[in-house]
Amino acid sequence: MNILITLTKGAIKNGYINLRGNLDKFESRYIGASGKDQHGHMLLLDIGDGETFGSDVCSTYHRFRNRTALKALVQKYGVKAGDTISLKKLSTSHWSISKM
């Protein structure tokens, strides 16, 4: 399963990957609410070369709670507003993220 997301200037500036319209692609146990005590189970987000990040999906804001993965993609691959990234499901809890 692949999810394609076009990055906005706001997403790059604030370090988030907008998952709006795609929450149904994730099992409910990986989706949490916005409160500190309401996190879901951790997903493994892999951006290549052995670089991985753990995060759940925040249902309130429709994005990965951990914003480090996008910041690393910006540094590693120079992604910018207007670029498309691909989220590929490798297993139930393991997703790869790459620039298209």
C-alpha positions in Angstrom: 0.0 0.0 0.0 1.3 3.4 -1.0 0.1 6.9 0.2 1.3 9.9 -1.8 1.4 13.2 0.0 2.3 16.6 -1.5 4.1 18.7 1.0 3.1 22.3 1.7 5.2 25.2 2.8 3.5 25.0 6.3 4.3 21.3 6.6 7.9 21.9 5.8 8.2 24.9 8.2 6.5 23.0 11.0 7.9 19.6 10.3 4.7 17.6 9.9 3.4 15.0 7.4 -0.3 15.7 6.7 -2.2 12.4 6.8 -5.7 13.9 6.3 -7.9 11.5 4.4 -5.5 8.6 5.0 -6.1 7.6 8.7 -8.1 4.6 7.6 -4.8 3.2 6.2 -3.5 2.7 9.7 -4.8 0.2 12.3 -6.6 1.9 15.1 -4.1 0.8 17.7 -1.5 3.1 16.1 -3.8 6.2 16.2 -3.9 8.3 19.4 -5.6 11.5 20.5 -3.8 14.8 21.2 -3.3 14.3 24.9 0.0 13.2 26.4 -1.6 10.1 27.9 -3.6 9.2 24.8 -0.9 8.0 22.4 -1.3 5.1 20.1 1.2 2.2 19.6 4.4 3.2 17.9 4.9 2.8 14.2 8.4 2.5 12.7 9.1 5.2 10.1 12.0 4.3 7.8 13.6 7.0 5.6 16.4 4.8 4.3 20.1 4.1 5.1 19.1 2.6 8.5 17.5 5.9 9.7 14.3 5.2 11.5 11.9 7.0 13.8 9.1 5.9 16.1 5.7 7.6 16.0 2.0 7.1 16.4 -0.6 9.0 14.4 -2.4 11.9 16.1 -6.1 11.7 15.2 -6.7 15.3 16.2 -4.2 16.8 13.7 -4.1 13.9 11.2 -0.3 13.6 11.2 2.6 11.7 12.7 3.2 12.9 16.3 7.0 12.7 15.9 8.0 15.4 13.5 11.6 14.3 13.3 11.2 12.1 10.2 10.1 15.0 7.9 12.9 17.2 9.3 15.4 14.4 8.5 13.9 14.1 4.9 14.4 17.8 4.4 18.1 17.6 5.5 18.8 14.3 3.7 16.9 14.7 0.4 16.2 18.4 0.2 12.4 18.0 0.1 10.6 21.2 -0.3 7.1 22.6 -0.6 5.4 21.1 -3.7 7.4 17.8 -3.6 5.6 14.6 -3.2 6.6 11.9 -0.7 5.6 8.3 -0.7 4.6 6.4 2.5 4.9 2.6 1.7 3.5 0.0 4.1 6.1 -2.6 4.7 4.2 -4.3 7.5 1.5 -3.5 9.9 3.8 -1.3 12.0 6.6 -0.5 9.6 6.4 2.2 6.9 9.0 3.6 4.6 9.0 7.3 3.6 10.8 8.5 0.5 10.8 11.4 -1.9 9.2 10.7 -5.2 
